[in-house]
Amino acid sequence: TAHGSSFLSHIDKDLSQSSIPIFTCAQEDRLTIDLGFLCKPSSLGRQGATFNNTGQFSFQLGIRGSLYPFLHFFQQLINGLVLGSIYALIALGYTMVYGVLRMINFAHGEMFMLGAYVAFLVLSMLIGTVGAAGAIALTAAFVIAIFLVGVIGVGIERVAYKPLRNSTRLAPMLSSLGVSLSLVTGIQILAGPQPVAFPSFFPVVRYQVLGGTITSMQIGILIAAFALMFGLQFLVNRSRIGIIVRAVSESRPTAQLLGINVNGAISMVFFVGPLLGAAGGILYASYYGIMTPTMGAVIGLKA
């Protein structure tokens, strides 16, 4: 980095000598030479690119104004909304379990991971066995996967948490840790510990909006995530099942005295929570194009 005073970015590269682009960016108070466009333009200005007879390539970009902070903010806003919507799905599952049973389900992150692996398995079966393809296969794989993970969540509650429901709060938490380790180890044994490429559930088309880039995949993730969140809001606040779950959350003994099936309400919570976590896992794996057996641990801590 050195001092300079020009507002023009100038790239001068000999194509015959190197295949790695080296950008030289001159700004009002510094000059940066690196393998990327590290200068921070204030806005888009005059642009031009020319080739000469010796293979010399020159590119010039005029910089003026102060729009860069806004463009940068808009791009990061898009990225934050997409990742935040995925985190919100898994966080809602945590909240539902804690709201009813007052326990932290450490195995919930593995529901996030199972969603991706089950969707990959279902999609492979639909394409290889049934012969389905395209949007129908992807939609069917998504719906079947989140439903199956929801059923797995109910089974885990019956086996690992229900016998400990009347014990201290520490016992079910330790049980959830054991379930988490068992699920990760099981996937590593069955599918291997290495990362696996995950197919995209949405076509990748880029759109330029207000200087930022948003893809059709990001739009699809936002639509799917918000649809699930609004569906949960309707289920909890507008349906009979939601009233039952809220009553059990307020007081399980009182709900039992009123004739409410407490076990059924808890099973519903452990169905909906893992279902949302699995949906988040599928969207996350589709967004980044990869899945690993330990992907749920870090995401679970963040959520």
Disulfide bonds with the S-S distance in Angstrom:
none
